[in-house]
Amino acid sequence: MRKVHISLTVILSAVFVLLGVFVFRQAYLRFWETLCDFGRSVAYYFCGIFGIEHSIVPTVTEYSKVLQWEILLPSDFAGFQSTAADYFALLFNKDNFTAWGQTLAVTLGNAAKILSILLPCIVILIFAVKRLYAKGNNRYNKDTLPLKAFKKTMSVTYQPAKRFVLSYLSFLKEHGAVWICWLVLWAFHLDAASIVLSALAYYFYFAVAFDFVGLYVQICKLLIDLQFTFRYFPWWVLVFAVYPLFHRWRKRIAVNRLRHNEARNCGFINELPIVSITCGSMGKRKTTMITDMTLSQEVMFRQKALAIIQNTDLKFPCFPWLMFEKELRSCMEHGTVYNLATTKEWVKLKRQRFLKHRNPDLQLYGYDYKRYGAIYDDALKISSLFDAMETYAQAYFIYVIECSLIVANYSVRTDNKLIDGGNFPVWATDFFSEIRRKSRHSHVLDFDVLRLGKKVLENNPNAGSFEFGVVAITEIGKERGNNLELKEVKKGGDETNQKNDLFNSWLKMCRHSATVDNYPFIKVFTDEQRPESWGADARDLCEIIQIASSGDMKLALPFYTVEDMVSEWAFNRFIRLYYDFRFRRGDNTLLVYLLKGVTAWLWKRNARIYNRYGYSILKIEKERGTMDGKPEKKKYYLANGKIYANRFSTDCFSDYFNDTAKKSKVGLRDYIEYATEKASVEELKMQNSYFINGLYKDADGSA
């Protein structure tokens, strides 16, 4: 296949060259003319700039001697003014409007004649198709003869041609020099090179002569050059060129809108305290919202760590931070540094060794601290180089650690990617990028790591290990309970419970282990249907986010209304026809095959557009956890391309119910149905209802 591609490339190249010799010869003559104009203009420019005596006469102000005058414009500006006045006088002339109306009437008459011929044909075709497909059958998944013939024809014509074209396009993409040379060649063929060179020639001339009147001549020359392009350029190609450019432009607008909404979300999240609870009735997308905030907060933690790294770097700009990073990464890979505490111990050890040996080559990587300094005064306090190293190391650890920063009691998928060329790594965290990245998931939340008191698992190896990150807990009230539910629970009980595990104490003190450079790298997002479902001691620490309403889907992509209407119209029309056909027939026909292919393409394209650029707005009310203040109204934006890209499962506890259902031997069809429209006594007792059982218990006198 490669030899075929090379042969085709050689043939096409030869054809393009021959076209230039025999068809587009005038374009090359015109290019030589503009090249001469350019040379004279440059010489005129330099002589004028440096005050050199010369007798150069610029020719760029003259009309082309190669291309003939074939445009409907006067040759000078005075003639243009006179002609323009005559034109506008005729434009509003009564005879002109009469002639225009007569032309329109003739055009509409011709269109009516064509429509009168096509309309009966369309009606007859629809009637014939309905009669043809009216008869039902049970030929399951059998193709009709027309469909078999169509598939066979496509398999030997369209499919091989499509594969060859795609393979050849891949070949050209691999060898960019080929199509770049072709583009340059066609730029000369279609006189585009002459237009550019002529503009440059006039620029150098104008920079000295300031000939504003000559601009009219240049416009006329441009139109003369363009007439060559208009004559030979295949304008139908623009359909395939302009639409992709238009679509790329509006996609850029859509992505910028989504990023703007994301920035507004980040501003809202930054306003929240360390702990928050999102509330709302079932189906209000509580878990969706805390998941969205969790994803954004993880990215913001990386960005904040990077900002701390950048600021610390500038405190000692001549320190070889790259060597410091490489040693820290090596310690992380060998497991000697695995959290913030061991990071600080590592820097502390370097400090002790330096104070003992005073060897900057070993501990400071050759940094000349006597020349560049070892202290930094920020007008508030004086800090040493090792203080900066400790801050830098902690921030770098948070930034570079290649795992999710999310710890949750349900799974959250992230697709952030660390791009590392061996120097300073960069995170790819754009939620709206079209580049697919490898997924990773949140860490399983072992609640014992959040308990400062008793643990469910005695001697849990994970206890005390959690320092920083984003904690997401769905259905927090079911885990922690409220004051009424915990009324009988004793703090001095032998078993671990909500009163002796000191989870609430951890909430109050969690920022202490996560603070780097006075910034707490920790956030706790929770959700529940009612804020009262969580005990007041913990809830008072939070801000409560009530979801008032969830808005309809919107689209960030502009100028999509017509395409959306066409897609919806095609789908609604086809779906009725298709399932009516499915009801009556079991075979596959050519018409349905074609209609389904076109409709499926439109539907899939429309679905992808909405999945990538759709968003909805949650109207929320934020209030203090004490619930004694006035709620503050806010908006939160949920972007489909971010939150619904397989981020989490809304039925995160469903496997518990799946397990119990698999153990059962009955299903919905096995439930007993009511015999009539009114339940009998036996049917009422079958409900195992507290209410019904209580009624019959009281009736029996046993209460």
CORZI-V915433 format. One record per run of one state. SS is the DSSP state (H for helix, E for strand, C for the rest). FROM is the first residue (numbers start at 1). TO is the last residue. If there is no record, write none. Layout:
# CORZI-V915433
<<SS/FROM/TO> <SS/FROM/TO>>
This chain:
# CORZI-V915433
<<C/1/1> <H/2/22> <C/23/24> <H/25/50> <C/51/76> <H/77/91> <C/92/93> <H/94/134> <C/135/142> <E/143/143> <C/144/144> <H/145/156> <C/157/157> <H/158/174> <C/175/175> <H/176/189> <C/190/191> <H/192/209> <C/210/214> <H/215/232> <C/233/236> <H/237/271> <C/272/274> <E/275/279> <C/280/285> <H/286/315> <C/316/320> <H/321/334> <C/335/339> <H/340/357> <C/358/359> <H/360/363> <C/364/368> <H/369/372> <C/373/374> <E/375/377> <C/378/381> <E/382/384> <H/385/400> <C/401/405> <E/406/408> <C/409/411> <E/412/414> <C/415/416> <E/417/419> <C/420/425> <E/426/428> <C/429/439> <E/440/441> <C/442/442> <E/443/444> <C/445/446> <H/447/450> <C/451/468> <E/469/473> <C/474/475> <H/476/480> <C/481/502> <H/503/509> <C/510/510> <H/511/514> <E/515/516> <C/517/518> <E/519/520> <C/521/521> <E/522/528> <C/529/530> <H/531/533> <C/534/535> <H/536/539> <C/540/542> <E/543/550> <C/551/553> <E/554/555> <C/556/560> <H/561/584> <C/585/587> <E/588/588> <C/589/589> <H/590/613> <E/614/624> <C/625/631> <E/632/639> <H/640/643> <C/644/647> <E/648/648> <C/649/653> <H/654/663> <C/664/667> <H/668/670> <C/671/680> <H/681/685> <C/686/689> <H/690/699> <C/700/703>>
